[in-house]
Amino acid sequence: MTRFDDIPYEDRRNPNLPWGYWIYIDDEVRSLPPLVDEYGHRWRSLREALWIDRLGMTGNYQFGHVDEEQVEFLLAVLAMIDRRVVCVEGVVTDVFGDGWHATAHYAAWLSGERLIEPTCTLANAKLTPEGQAILVMLASTRPADRAAMPIGPSGLHPFAQLRPEPDRVAMEAAIRKAEVALPKDTVRFMRKDTSGRPTIVLLGAANARLPMAETHWSISFKRAHHRDHLYAWLLAQPDWWQGWYRIAREQRAGALTEHLLTLFIGQDCEEQGI
């Protein structure tokens, strides 16, 4: 097979079997790699045949040595797509280490190699039959030192056209416009930096004789645009602020965090029809 074959994979191969099932073992000549494909090319492993022959990546020596870190990364991305439980921010942050351009390039590469259906996003991508067969093969041939590790970002060192990198100027303009439209109230959410971390705080009346405000709840983030996504969501529903303030003041700050998380989960499940 060649990587530029125009015949769909499922018309050339059995898509229900792991990728490479047609490659056989010939270990009579011990000085040569033991696996042989239909063209007589020899490989040290199925992973090597995939990486060098099918995907056209570079090996290090005469018969090529696979970059296991990159192959494991490919496995993690394919598994993530197959599970379909990830959002745009999750892909960029957890899998690609906040690399928006790297995520976009990887999505384009997978689509060009026909491992995913044509798409501009990894978050809603769908594996092709060949992509599914490759996922099964890679998951079944993990090296012994990685077999016990989970398949996914937690088993990797942290390395989209998903959508463009967040437009900070447009986001800030929208936030400012929403802030101006807010009713004047003693209870309000505000942005600030705390010890160099982007933070949101909830201010409300202090338990004092004078009309003073104090912080009743706060949450910080690693990235400013993650903080601002939540802040913009909070600005869109000021009618709930008094109730949220009472939760933080009368119960505890953690209770408000749990309450907001419950709202997020419920909203996401409703949108996805779960």
C-alpha positions in Angstrom: 0.0 0.0 0.0 1.1 3.6 -0.5 0.2 6.6 1.6 -1.3 8.3 -1.5 -3.7 5.5 -2.6 -6.9 7.0 -3.8 -9.0 3.9 -3.0 -10.6 4.3 0.5 -9.0 2.2 3.2 -12.2 0.3 3.9 -12.4 -0.8 0.3 -8.8 -2.1 0.3 -8.6 -3.5 3.8 -10.8 -5.1 6.5 -11.6 -2.1 8.7 -12.7 -4.3 11.5 -9.1 -5.6 12.0 -6.1 -3.6 13.5 -4.0 -1.7 11.0 -1.2 -3.8 9.6 -2.9 -7.2 9.9 -1.6 -8.0 6.4 2.0 -7.8 7.5 3.6 -11.2 8.3 6.5 -12.5 10.3 9.6 -13.8 8.5 12.4 -14.2 11.1 14.5 -16.8 9.2 17.2 -14.2 8.5 18.1 -12.9 12.0 20.1 -10.0 10.7 17.0 -8.4 9.1 13.9 -6.9 10.6 11.3 -9.7 11.1 8.1 -8.1 9.7 7.5 -8.1 5.9 4.8 -6.1 4.1 3.1 -6.9 0.8 5.9 -5.1 -1.1 8.7 -7.0 0.5 9.7 -4.1 2.8 11.0 -5.1 6.2 10.1 -3.5 9.5 11.1 -3.9 13.1 7.5 -3.4 14.3 4.0 -2.5 13.1 4.5 1.0 14.6 7.6 1.5 12.5 5.7 0.4 9.3 3.0 2.9 10.2 5.3 5.8 11.1 7.7 5.6 8.3 5.8 3.9 5.4 2.2 4.9 5.9 2.7 8.4 7.4 6.0 9.2 5.7 7.8 10.2 8.8 11.6 10.0 9.1 13.4 7.1 10.9 16.8 7.4 12.5 18.7 4.5 11.0 18.7 2.1 7.9 15.5 0.5 8.8 14.3 3.3 11.0 13.6 3.7 14.6 10.2 5.0 15.7 10.0 8.1 17.8 7.9 6.4 20.5 7.0 9.7 22.2 5.4 11.0 19.0 3.7 7.7 18.3 2.3 7.7 21.8 1.2 11.3 21.2 -0.6 10.3 18.1 -2.3 7.4 20.0 -3.4 9.9 22.7 -5.0 12.3 20.2 -6.8 9.5 18.3 -8.1 8.1 21.6 -9.3 11.5 22.6 -11.2 11.9 19.3 -12.7 8.5 19.6 -14.0 9.2 23.2 -15.5 12.5 22.1 -15.5 13.9 25.6 -13.3 16.9 25.1 -13.9 20.6 24.4 -11.9 23.1 22.4 -10.2 24.5 25.5 -9.4 21.0 26.8 -7.7 20.1 23.5 -5.5 23.2 23.4 -4.7 23.4 27.1 -4.3 19.7 28.2 -3.0 18.1 25.0 -1.1 20.8 23.2 0.1 22.9 26.1 -1.8 26.1 25.1 -0.4 25.8 21.5 -3.2 27.0 19.4 -1.2 27.0 16.2 0.3 23.6 16.9 -3.2 22.2 17.4 -4.4 23.7 14.2 -1.4 22.1 12.3 -2.0 18.7 13.9 -5.7 18.8 12.9 -4.7 19.7 9.3 -2.1 16.9 9.3 -4.6 14.2 10.5 -7.2 15.3 8.0 -4.6 15.3 5.2 -3.6 11.8 6.1 -7.2 10.7 6.1 -7.1 9.6 9.7 -10.0 11.9 10.6 -13.0 13.1 8.5 -12.4 16.6 6.9 -12.8 19.1 9.7 -11.3 22.3 11.1 -11.7 21.1 14.7 -10.2 18.3 16.8 -12.9 18.7 19.4 -15.7 17.5 17.1 -13.5 15.4 14.7 -14.5 11.8 13.7 -12.1 9.0 13.0 -12.1 7.4 9.6 -12.1 3.6 9.4 -8.3 3.7 8.9 -7.9 6.1 11.8 -9.9 3.6 14.0 -7.8 0.7 12.8 -4.6 2.6 13.6 -5.9 3.4 17.1 -6.6 -0.3 17.8 -3.1 -1.3 16.5 -1.3 1.4 18.5 -3.2 0.7 21.7 -2.3 -3.0 21.3 1.4 -2.6 20.6 2.4 -0.2 23.4 6.0 -0.8 24.7 6.2 -2.6 28.0 7.4 0.5 29.8 4.3 2.4 28.7 1.7 -0.3 28.9 0.7 0.5 32.4 0.4 4.3 31.7 -3.0 5.7 30.7 -3.6 6.5 27.1 -3.9 10.3 27.0 -2.3 13.5 28.2 -1.5 12.1 31.6 0.7 9.5 30.0 2.6 12.1 28.0 4.9 15.0 28.6 2.7 18.1 27.9 3.4 19.0 24.4 -6.6 23.8 16.6 -7.6 24.8 13.3 -10.0 24.5 16.2 -10.6 28.2 16.2 -8.3 31.1 16.1 -6.3 32.0 19.2 -8.5 34.1 21.5 -9.0 37.6 20.3 -8.0 39.5 23.4 -9.0 42.9 22.0 -12.5 41.8 21.0 -13.0 39.9 24.3 -11.9 42.9 26.4 -14.2 45.2 24.4 -17.2 42.9 25.0 -16.4 42.7 28.7 -16.1 46.4 29.1 -19.5 46.9 27.3 -21.1 44.4 29.6 -19.6 46.0 32.7 -21.0 49.4 31.8 -24.5 47.9 31.4 -24.5 46.3 34.9 -26.8 47.7 37.6 -25.2 49.5 40.5 -25.1 47.0 43.3 -23.0 46.3 46.4 -22.6 42.7 45.2 -20.3 42.4 42.2 -17.7 40.2 40.5 -14.4 41.8 39.6 -11.2 40.8 37.8 -7.8 41.2 39.4 -4.4 39.7 39.5 -3.4 37.8 42.7 0.2 36.9 43.1 0.6 37.1 39.3 -2.4 34.8 38.6 -5.5 36.1 36.8 -8.3 36.0 39.3 -12.1 36.7 39.7 -13.4 37.8 43.1 -16.9 38.2 44.5 -17.3 41.4 46.5 -20.2 41.9 48.9 -21.1 43.7 52.1 -18.7 43.3 55.0 -19.9 42.4 58.5 -19.1 45.9 59.7 -20.8 49.1 61.0 -19.8 51.0 57.9 -20.9 50.2 54.4 -17.7 48.4 53.3 -17.2 45.6 50.9 -15.0 42.5 51.3 -14.1 39.5 49.2 -16.4 36.5 49.9 -15.2 34.2 47.1 -12.4 34.0 44.5 -11.0 31.8 41.8 -7.7 32.1 39.9 -6.5 30.7 36.6 -3.2 30.0 34.8 -4.3 31.9 31.7 -6.1 35.3 31.5 -8.4 34.2 28.6 -9.6 31.3 30.7 -10.4 33.7 33.5 -12.2 36.1 31.1 -14.3 33.3 29.7 -15.8 32.7 33.1 -16.0 36.4 33.9 -18.0 37.0 30.7 -20.3 34.2 31.6 -20.9 35.7 35.1 -21.5 39.2 33.6 -24.3 37.7 31.5 -26.4 36.8 34.5 -26.3 39.5 37.2 -29.8 38.5 38.4 -28.2 35.6 40.2 -25.4 37.5 41.9 -27.3 38.1 45.1 -28.2 34.5 45.5 -24.6 33.4 44.8 -23.3 35.9 47.3 -25.6 34.4 50.0 -24.2 31.0 49.2 -20.6 32.1 49.6 -21.4 34.2 52.7 -23.8 31.9 54.6 -22.2 28.6 53.6 -18.6 28.8 52.4 -16.7 29.8 49.4 -16.3 26.2 48.3 -20.0 25.8 48.2 -20.3 28.6 45.6 -17.6 26.9 43.5 -19.5 23.6 43.7 -22.7 25.4 42.7 -21.2 27.1 39.7 -19.6 23.9 38.6 -23.0 22.2 38.8 -24.5 24.9 36.6 -21.7 24.5 34.0 -22.1 20.7 33.9 -25.9 21.0 33.6 -25.7 23.6 30.9 -23.1 21.5 28.9 -25.2 18.3 29.2 -28.3 20.1 28.1 -26.5 21.5 25.1 -25.2 18.1 24.1 -28.5 16.3 24.8 -27.0 14.1 27.4 
